[in-house]
Structures are given as C-alpha cells and as structure tokens.
Amino acid sequence: LTTIHSLTNSQTIIDAPHKDLRRARACGSSLIPTSTGSATAIIEIFPELKGRLDGHAVRVPLTNASLTDCVFEVE
C-alpha cells in the first residue's frame, strides 16, 4: 500500500535538523518517503490481513493532492 500526500504543516520549508533524516528535507523541493497510518487503519477493519499488509507514504511538493496505490497478490 502506497499513499501519496501533499506537503503538511509539520514539514520544514528548508532542510533542517530532525531525528528522522527523511523528514529533515525541505518540503517544497523533495519527494519524502515516510510512514503511513493507512495500513494500520485497514488492519483494524480487516484483522485477517494482519502480517500480510504493509504500507508507506510519500510526501510530494504539491499543495493539494492525494493518491493511494494498492497491489494485491491472490492465489
């Protein structure tokens, strides 16, 4: 599960110190991989997916955008 999100007010405008080096990057000029709560929320709804679903997010330098990409492997 990949989610694409616009920049947020918790991101820095310029490169700055942060304990997570990816989140230290300037939001207006970087694609920033980060964590997502979407996978956790889906597992709460569908507990049978626990251990079988993972996800990550990418912050993009746009003011208003969102996208979710899901890939499923079925037998």
Secondary structure, 3 states (H helix, E strand, C coil): CEEEEECCCCCCCCCCCCCCHHHHCCCCCCCEEECCCHHHHHHHHCHHHCCCCCCEEEEECCCCCEEEECCCCCC
